Amino acid sequence: MMAKAAPLSPLAPAHFPHLPPIAGVRLATAEAGIRYKGRTDVLLVLLDEGTQAAGVFTRSKCPSAPVDWCRAALKDGTARALVVNSGNANAFTGKKGAEAVALTAELAAEAAGCAPAQVYLASTGVIGEPLDATKFKGVLVETAARVSPGAFEDAGRAIMTTDTFPKGASATVDFGGTKVTINGIAKGAGMIAPDMATMLSFVFTDAPIAQDVLQGLLAKGVVDSFNAITVDSDTSTSDTLLLFATGKAGGASATEASDPRLPAFAKALDGVLLDLAQQVARDGEGARKFVTVDVRGATSRQAARRIAMSIANSPLVKTAIAGEDANWGRVVMAVGKAGEEADRDRLSIYFGGIRVAVEGERDPTYDEDKVSAYMKGQEITVAVDIGLGSASDRVYTCDLTKEYVAINGDYRS
């Protein structure tokens, strides 16, 4: 099958950001013909000895074979190579799937000069079709001979499926007097819902951080980034977020969570994760509008998150936004079905900064023309004040258009 380029999302950034080289990280891409012809579909990353790894994965009870492999690899916590393929998720593939990841790891280990247990794997694409790992034979060795420190944009493109643009983000931060860099790439456009998404994301840093501390930073950082986005409420079998720390910036390793160098690093990491997560939501299949859902006045943050996700996942709310209709009745519906404490007569609802409903009815100052003009924009904020407490939360989504149905109706064709 020839690769078909999807129209670029109108919410795409103007260009791929500059991701500077990171000491200890080298990348290259290749064409292995996993599903499509005429496009790169394999990413190989070689990591210097001593690299520490952390990971967060799908909570699906039907995880892919690569997810199982990575969870096992994290028990050791060191990494020397990462292999990612697009076109085939290697999920729901039984013993053949386990055999495919074992062979892929063996081939990558040969190319990287390491043990198979130090190889991390991720796959994205069609579920339920066996992955022919023999296609990696020769490809990984050849690709290993071409790795370079700055190939992050090529890497982002190689892991795309229905994405319309590669996703990248970068930050630099002072780490106890030493400048360290954080680079991340991601893919995802559909089957996006916590936890985490049909989402693959790989983040790299040269900061010296021990594996258990790195894991704690990642687990915390994902809460308000990748676990706060949704496109269609469907959680993938393959969600994988991996963070690799080479330690090549120098200095003593941060072995305790209380290390004074970590707060600034954590803030920068959180920023990279949020940037990537929002790009995934902006590239939602068929999306034309990026939507922020703010909930305040809830009885707890957990309640605020559940209400926000109920709104963000509602097909009726999302199609109303696609139709540029400030239909607050659908927002009321989504609040009411969330299963959290709410009082109809205390609700206030806003589109942008415009209050459209208050105290259980339409706002007496409601101006249809003003609200309609706001709804024509590409950036929409829906805000709800529950009126019962002081807790708040925020999630991100996109509208739901006819193109979403067309993309997914044709996906296996």
Secondary structure, 3 states (H helix, E strand, C coil): CECCCCCCCCCCCCCCCCCCCCCCEEEEEECCCCCCECCCCEEEEEECCCCEEEEEECCCCCCCHHHHHHHHHCCCCECCEEEEEEEECCCCCHHHHHHHHHHHHHHHHHHHCCCHHHEEEEEEEECCCCCCHHHHCCHHHHHHCCCECCCHHHHHHHCCCCCCCCEEEEEEEEECCEEEEEEEEEECCCCCCCCCCCCEEEEEECCCECHHHHHHHHHHHCCCCHHHECCCCCCCCCCEEEEEECCCCCCCCECCCCCCCHHHHHHHHHHHHHHHHHHHHHCCCCCCCEEEEEEEEECCHHHHHHHHHHHHHCHHHHHHHHCCCCCHHHHHHHHHHCCCCCCHHHCEEEECCEEEEECCEECCCCCHHHHHHHHCCCEEEEEEECCCCCEEEEEEEECCCHHHHHHHHCCCC
